[in-house]
């Protein structure tokens, strides 16, 4: 993430990193999701392989889309934008 920050050239604020299962469930409960079948219990956050960076204006997301080769070299994967943050993880997302 330090390489991304240096290349992006702007401050990056981590909004979520490693989560315990209890923290993970609390986050989804706050979103109104309590059915464990609807909660991603294989989240990379639960094993310290993911972080979310504040990105309210979408600048980081736009930078990532324009610099995918840097993410590939670093072994970083990003999710499609789902809120005012950018999600990164160190394992390939499951498809489907």
SULUR-V736670 format. One record per pair of residues at least 6 apart in sequence whose C-alpha atoms are under 8 Angstrom apart, sorted by the first residue. I is the first residue (numbers start at 0). J is the second residue. Records with the same first field share a line. If there is no record, write none. Layout:
I->J ; J
This chain:
3->69 ; 70
4->10 ; 11
7->59 ; 62
11->52 ; 53
12->52 ; 53
13->50 ; 51 ; 52 ; 53
14->50 ; 51 ; 52 ; 53 ; 84
15->50 ; 51 ; 52
16->44 ; 47 ; 48 ; 49 ; 50 ; 51
17->44 ; 45 ; 46 ; 47 ; 48 ; 49 ; 50
18->44 ; 45 ; 46 ; 47
19->45
20->45
23->45
24->33 ; 38
27->33 ; 38
32->38
43->49 ; 88 ; 89 ; 90
44->50
48->88 ; 89 ; 90
49->86 ; 87 ; 88 ; 89
50->86 ; 87 ; 88
51->84 ; 85 ; 86 ; 87
52->84 ; 85 ; 86
53->83 ; 84 ; 85
54->60 ; 83 ; 84 ; 85
55->82 ; 83 ; 84
56->83
57->83 ; 84
59->85
60->80 ; 85
63->70
70->76
74->89 ; 90
75->87 ; 88 ; 89 ; 90
76->87 ; 88 ; 89 ; 90 ; 91 ; 92
77->85 ; 86 ; 87 ; 88
78->85 ; 86 ; 87
80->86
